[in-house]
Amino acid sequence: MAEGGCHCGAVRYAVEGAPIRAGLCHCTDCRRHAGAPMVGWAIFTQGQFKVLRGEPVTYHSSEHGRRSFCPRCGTGLYYTNDAIFPGLVDIQIATLLADAGPVLVPADGVVLSTRTGSTGYSLSAGGPVVVPTLESIILTPISAHTLGMRPL
C-alpha cells in the first residue's frame, strides 16, 4: 500500500496495488487547475483507493469532472469523472509520499485526455509530437530515465 496526501498533512489517502495507467495530462482543464504545463496522474479503481484522514473538498470542474483537494492548503489530490472514468479515481502522482511506497512516474510517453470529453491519446516515446485536436500543443514524450526517476 502506498500513501499520499496534501502539502500540510491535513488530508491523507492510500492506494493499494498497481495503477491501471499512469501518465501526464496536458489538457486545458488540468493545466488551468494546476497552474502548470501538465499534471501527472495515476488511475486506480475506487476499491484500491481510500481517504485515511481529513475531508477533501470537491470542486465540480466540468459537467462530470470532480476535482478533490485539501481545504486547508489547496493541494489538488484526485479527480473523478463518472462519464469517462466510471468506478475510477485518478490521483495526482506528485501527492504520493516518497517514504510511504515506491516512486510512481509515467514510465514511457505521455497520456492526454480532454478530461471533459471522451477523447484520449496515448503517445509512445519518440520525438516531438503535434496533436492539433488539443490546441496544437507540441509535446516531447518523456521517460522515467529522462526524469532521473525509476518506474513503479
C-alpha positions in Angstrom: 0.0 0.0 0.0 1.2 3.5 -0.9 0.1 6.6 0.9 -0.2 10.2 -0.3 -1.6 13.4 0.8 -1.6 17.2 0.7 1.2 19.6 1.5 0.1 20.5 5.0 -0.8 16.9 6.1 -4.5 17.5 6.8 -5.6 15.0 4.2 -4.1 11.6 3.7 -5.1 8.8 1.3 -3.9 5.3 0.5 -3.8 3.3 -2.8 -3.4 -0.5 -3.0 -1.8 -2.3 -5.8 -0.7 -1.1 -9.2 -2.4 1.7 -11.1 -4.3 0.9 -14.3 -2.3 3.6 -16.1 0.0 6.4 -15.2 0.6 9.4 -17.5 0.8 13.1 -18.0 -2.2 15.2 -19.0 -1.8 18.5 -20.9 -5.5 19.3 -21.3 -6.6 22.9 -20.7 -8.7 21.9 -17.7 -5.7 20.2 -15.9 -3.3 23.0 -16.8 -5.6 25.7 -15.6 -6.4 23.9 -12.3 -2.8 23.1 -11.5 -1.3 26.3 -12.9 1.3 24.1 -14.6 2.1 22.9 -18.1 1.0 19.3 -17.2 -0.2 17.1 -14.4 1.0 13.6 -13.6 -1.9 11.2 -12.9 -2.2 7.5 -11.9 -5.6 5.9 -12.2 -6.9 3.3 -9.8 -10.2 1.6 -9.2 -12.3 3.1 -6.4 -11.8 -0.1 -4.5 -8.0 0.5 -4.5 -8.3 4.0 -3.0 -9.4 5.3 0.4 -9.1 8.6 2.3 -7.3 7.9 5.6 -7.5 11.3 7.2 -9.3 14.6 6.6 -12.1 15.6 4.4 -11.1 16.8 0.9 -13.3 19.5 -0.7 -14.7 18.6 -4.2 -14.9 21.2 -7.0 -17.2 20.5 -10.0 -14.7 21.4 -12.7 -17.0 20.3 -15.6 -20.3 18.7 -16.1 -19.0 15.3 -14.9 -15.5 16.1 -13.6 -14.8 16.4 -9.9 -11.5 17.6 -8.5 -10.8 17.0 -4.8 -8.3 19.0 -2.9 -7.3 19.9 0.7 -9.5 22.6 2.2 -6.6 24.0 4.3 -3.6 24.2 1.9 -5.4 23.8 -1.5 -3.3 20.8 -2.8 -5.0 19.0 -5.6 -5.3 15.4 -4.7 -7.5 13.4 -7.1 -10.0 13.5 -9.9 -13.2 11.5 -10.7 -15.4 11.6 -13.8 -18.2 9.0 -13.9 -18.9 9.7 -17.6 -15.3 8.9 -18.8 -13.8 7.1 -15.8 -16.7 5.2 -14.2 -15.6 3.5 -11.0 -12.1 5.0 -11.2 -10.0 7.6 -9.2 -7.2 9.5 -10.9 -4.7 10.6 -8.2 -2.1 13.3 -8.8 1.2 11.4 -8.8 3.1 14.2 -7.0 0.9 13.8 -3.9 2.2 10.3 -3.3 4.6 10.3 -0.3 8.1 9.2 -1.2 8.6 7.4 2.1 5.3 5.5 2.0 5.9 3.4 -1.1 7.6 3.1 -4.4 8.1 6.2 -6.6 5.5 6.2 -9.4 6.1 8.2 -12.6 4.9 7.7 -16.1 7.4 5.1 -17.5 7.1 5.9 -21.2 5.4 8.6 -23.2 2.5 10.8 -22.3 -1.2 10.3 -22.0 -3.6 13.1 -23.0 -7.2 13.4 -22.2 -9.7 16.2 -22.6 -11.0 15.4 -19.1 -14.3 16.9 -20.1 -14.9 14.6 -23.1 -14.1 11.1 -24.0 -11.2 11.6 -26.4 -7.8 10.3 -25.2 -4.4 9.8 -26.8 -1.5 7.6 -25.8 1.8 8.6 -27.4 4.8 6.3 -27.4 8.3 7.6 -26.8 10.0 9.4 -29.7 10.4 12.9 -31.0 8.1 15.9 -30.6 4.5 15.2 -31.5 1.9 17.7 -32.6 -1.7 17.0 -31.5 -3.8 19.6 -33.3 -7.1 18.5 -31.7 -5.8 19.6 -28.3 -5.0 23.2 -29.2 -1.9 22.3 -31.2 0.2 21.6 -28.1 3.7 20.4 -29.0 4.8 17.6 -26.8 8.1 15.9 -26.3 7.5 12.4 -24.8 9.4 11.6 -21.6 10.6 8.6 -19.8 11.4 7.8 -16.2 15.1 7.9 -17.2 14.8 11.4 -18.5 13.3 12.5 -15.2 16.0 10.7 -13.2 13.4 8.6 -11.5 12.6 4.9 -11.6 9.2 3.5 -12.8 7.0 1.5 -10.5 
